[in-house]
Amino acid sequence: MLPMGKTAVHLDHDVSDPAAPTISFDQFLAVDIRIGTIVKAEPFPEARKPAYKLSIDFGPTLGTKRSSAQIAVHYTPEELVGRQVAGVVNFPPRQIGKFMSEVLTVGFPDQNGAVVLFSPDRPVPNGARLF
């Protein structure tokens, strides 16, 4: 929980923000970021910001997981299917309206704060872990 009036650095989306506090390598390893392939993408009109409901295949060990992602500014459902994306797979599921999001799909803010997905520049096996 953050103190009253404070926000997490990554939530500000400002390139002039200072780097986050130093963490240990073990803390980094605790965040399990994997690659998966989007197998289904559909509009999520109930979301507060333009979003999609995604089904992402993280390979035989993790299977297919669902994610709510605020990425509708730059992407259409048709261009998302088949695309590899990175996601945090070890956060607890989060209820987003009537949708249960199991994975945090990760990206970077563009100059206007809209999400640009983070993905590998070459295909990698689904379920591969970021290191």
C-alpha positions as CSV (number, residue, x, y, z in Angstrom):
1,M,0.0,0.0,0.0
2,L,1.3,3.4,-0.9
3,P,1.2,6.4,1.4
4,M,-1.6,8.9,0.9
5,G,-0.9,11.2,-2.1
6,K,1.8,8.9,-3.5
7,T,1.7,6.9,-6.7
8,A,4.0,4.1,-7.8
9,V,6.6,5.3,-10.2
10,H,5.5,3.1,-13.1
11,L,1.9,4.4,-12.8
12,D,3.0,7.9,-13.7
13,H,4.1,7.0,-17.2
14,D,6.5,10.0,-17.2
15,V,9.9,9.5,-18.8
16,S,11.4,12.1,-16.5
17,D,10.5,10.1,-13.4
18,P,13.6,8.8,-11.5
19,A,14.5,5.1,-11.5
20,A,12.7,3.0,-9.0
21,P,14.5,2.0,-5.8
22,T,17.2,-0.6,-6.1
23,I,16.0,-4.2,-5.7
24,S,17.9,-7.5,-5.3
25,F,18.3,-10.0,-8.1
26,D,16.1,-12.4,-6.1
27,Q,13.3,-9.8,-6.1
28,F,13.6,-9.5,-9.9
29,L,13.4,-13.3,-10.2
30,A,10.2,-13.3,-8.1
31,V,8.4,-11.6,-11.0
32,D,7.7,-14.4,-13.5
33,I,7.5,-12.7,-17.0
34,R,6.7,-15.2,-19.8
35,I,6.0,-15.1,-23.5
36,G,2.7,-16.2,-24.9
37,T,0.8,-16.1,-28.1
38,I,-2.5,-14.3,-28.3
39,V,-5.1,-16.8,-29.5
40,K,-8.2,-14.7,-29.0
41,A,-8.9,-11.0,-28.7
42,E,-12.3,-9.4,-28.2
43,P,-13.5,-5.9,-27.2
44,F,-14.1,-5.2,-23.6
45,P,-16.7,-2.4,-23.7
46,E,-17.3,-2.5,-20.0
47,A,-13.7,-1.4,-19.2
48,R,-13.1,2.2,-18.1
49,K,-10.4,2.7,-20.8
50,P,-10.4,1.2,-24.3
51,A,-9.4,-2.5,-23.7
52,Y,-9.6,-6.0,-24.9
53,K,-10.1,-9.4,-23.3
54,L,-7.2,-11.6,-24.4
55,S,-6.6,-15.3,-24.3
56,I,-2.9,-16.0,-24.3
57,D,-1.2,-19.4,-24.9
58,F,1.8,-19.7,-22.5
59,G,2.7,-23.2,-23.6
60,P,2.1,-26.6,-22.2
61,T,3.2,-25.9,-18.6
62,L,1.1,-22.8,-18.0
63,G,-1.6,-23.3,-20.6
64,T,-3.9,-20.5,-21.8
65,K,-4.5,-17.5,-19.5
66,R,-6.9,-14.6,-19.8
67,S,-5.9,-10.9,-19.6
68,S,-7.6,-7.6,-19.7
69,A,-5.3,-5.2,-21.6
70,Q,-5.8,-1.5,-22.2
71,I,-4.3,-1.7,-25.7
72,A,-7.2,-0.7,-28.0
73,V,-5.6,2.6,-29.0
74,H,-2.9,1.0,-31.1
75,Y,-4.2,-2.5,-31.9
76,T,-7.3,-4.2,-33.4
77,P,-8.4,-7.7,-32.3
78,E,-7.5,-9.0,-35.8
79,E,-3.9,-7.9,-35.6
80,L,-3.4,-9.2,-32.1
81,V,-4.3,-12.8,-32.8
82,G,-1.0,-14.7,-33.4
83,R,1.1,-12.0,-31.8
84,Q,3.6,-12.9,-29.1
85,V,3.4,-10.8,-25.9
86,A,5.0,-10.7,-22.5
87,G,3.0,-11.1,-19.4
88,V,3.5,-11.4,-15.7
89,V,2.1,-14.9,-14.9
90,N,2.5,-15.0,-11.1
91,F,0.3,-12.1,-9.9
92,P,-2.9,-13.2,-8.3
93,P,-6.0,-13.0,-10.6
94,R,-7.7,-9.7,-10.6
95,Q,-11.4,-9.0,-11.1
96,I,-11.9,-6.3,-13.8
97,G,-15.7,-5.7,-13.9
98,K,-17.2,-9.1,-14.7
99,F,-13.9,-10.4,-16.2
100,M,-11.2,-12.3,-14.2
101,S,-7.8,-11.2,-15.5
102,E,-5.1,-13.9,-14.7
103,V,-2.1,-12.3,-16.4
104,L,-0.7,-8.7,-16.6
105,T,0.2,-8.1,-20.2
106,V,3.1,-5.7,-20.2
107,G,3.9,-2.7,-22.4
108,F,5.3,0.8,-22.5
109,P,3.5,4.1,-22.7
110,D,3.8,6.1,-25.9
111,Q,4.1,9.9,-25.9
112,N,0.4,10.2,-25.0
113,G,0.3,7.4,-22.4
114,A,-1.3,4.7,-24.6
115,V,0.2,1.2,-24.2
116,V,2.6,-0.2,-26.8
117,L,3.0,-3.9,-26.2
118,F,6.3,-5.4,-25.2
119,S,7.2,-8.5,-27.3
120,P,10.3,-10.3,-28.7
121,D,11.7,-9.2,-32.1
122,R,12.0,-12.9,-33.1
123,P,9.7,-15.9,-32.3
124,V,10.5,-17.7,-29.0
125,P,8.7,-20.8,-27.5
126,N,5.5,-20.0,-25.6
127,G,6.2,-20.1,-21.9
128,A,9.8,-18.8,-22.3
129,R,10.8,-16.8,-19.2
130,L,12.4,-13.3,-19.3
131,F,15.9,-13.2,-17.9
